[in-house]
Amino acid sequence: MVATLAGKTVVVVGGSSGIGYGVAKASLLSGAAHVVVVSHSQEKAARTVARLQADAAAEAAAAPPGTQLPVTGTVAGDALDAHDLASVRAFCERVGEVDHFVWTAGDRLRLGFPMDLEANRDIFDVRYWGAAQAAMSIKIREGGSIVLTIGSAITRPRKGWSFIAPVLGATDALVRGLAIDLAPIRVNVVCPGLTDTEIWDGVPPEVKKEMLEDTAKRLPVGKIGTPDSLAEAYLFLMKCDFITGQRIEVDGGNKYV
Ligand SMILES: NC(=O)c1ccc[n+]([C@@H]2O[C@H](COP(=O)([O-])OP(=O)(O)OC[C@H]3O[C@@H](n4cnc5c(N)ncnc54)[C@H](OP(=O)(O)O)[C@@H]3O)[C@@H](O)[C@H]2O)c1
């Protein structure tokens, strides 16, 4: 039978923004019974709940008749600080058993070369240590899965990305280990290419525009990613019961140019 997310609880740490928000919205639109969006701030999580409910309802209403599952799922917001492993463990305890656990949380990108390594010793905290702690602590129901997030800099770093690329590499390797250690829970990772999200808000608008346009022209697909296009990969990894230990590269063909 074709899988949906009907009856499932989906938790998205990083669901308050960007790719994670796209995954949370797509989960609701795919019939999830309950979606938990997790931010670093309770206040932002609460705002995200309202935004998500409104966006999902509007999208469902705009779909051609008969093409959209009714949005019946509930939404909750929560917060943790991925720099603090006790906060990650406490969240996992609080949220209880879930079907699918997604980690898209990532703090500001530490770019540049050379880099002050003392000042950036915490570079692994959110994308690696936080994700690793959560994967060990979260209780997943039978048939459920964990999906983590890395990025195409793992294989094609740009200038100045030397020290963030290994963080992604560590998380990539972690997934293959967890697929064995946590089996039969399935554990996979999505590797996005350049995607238009809030992560680039710190970049001056004209620089951001140029970066997005230049990349779009270079990629075989002729455009950059959106949270909606990335969300498809997370949904697939949640629903397909025969995939584990895999990396899915959703990068518009970045590695072929
Ligand atoms: N966008 C891209 O082009 C791209 C490409 C490749 C890989 N990626 C990777 O994909 C992941 C998601 O990216 P995105 O573009 O969706 O980023 P984003 O829009 O900036 O979202 C990042 C999320 O991480 C959360 N977060 C940050 N610090 C946290 C902390 N200490 N504790 C808990 N949550 C924290 C944020 O929560 P608050 O908003 O509440 O702070 C937010 O929900 C990141 O790891 C990023 O490096 C992105």
The ligand as an ORCA input file, in Angstrom:
! r2SCAN-3c Opt
* xyz 0 1
  N      19.773     26.889      3.033
  C      20.788     26.349      2.383
  O      21.228     26.852      1.318
  C      21.428     25.100      2.910
  C      22.266     24.365      2.053
  C      22.883     23.231      2.524
  C      22.703     22.835      3.840
  N      21.899     23.567      4.649
  C      21.771     23.124      6.048
  O      20.440     22.754      6.299
  C      20.112     23.058      7.659
  C      18.862     23.936      7.675
  O      19.159     25.103      6.954
  P      18.102     26.262      6.742
  O      18.503     26.964      5.500
  O      16.730     25.745      6.894
  O      18.472     27.209      7.982
  P      17.597     28.277      8.805
  O      16.459     28.750      7.979
  O      18.560     29.274      9.319
  O      17.016     27.403     10.009
  C      17.865     26.946     11.000
  C      17.069     26.361     12.132
  O      17.964     25.940     13.161
  C      17.467     26.375     14.417
  N      18.559     26.577     15.360
  C      19.653     27.354     15.214
  N      20.427     27.298     16.310
  C      19.799     26.454     17.173
  C      20.098     25.986     18.487
  N      21.200     26.369     19.138
  N      19.230     25.141     19.067
  C      18.096     24.748     18.425
  N      17.772     25.153     17.188
  C      18.604     25.996     16.572
  C      16.779     27.667     14.089
  O      15.883     27.980     15.120
  P      15.484     29.511     15.411
  O      15.101     30.078     14.097
  O      14.407     29.407     16.355
  O      16.744     30.132     15.906
  C      16.097     27.327     12.775
  O      14.858     26.687     13.006
  C      21.350     23.737      8.266
  O      22.140     22.798      8.937
  C      22.084     24.242      7.030
  O      23.481     24.372      7.235
  C      21.243     24.675      4.219
*
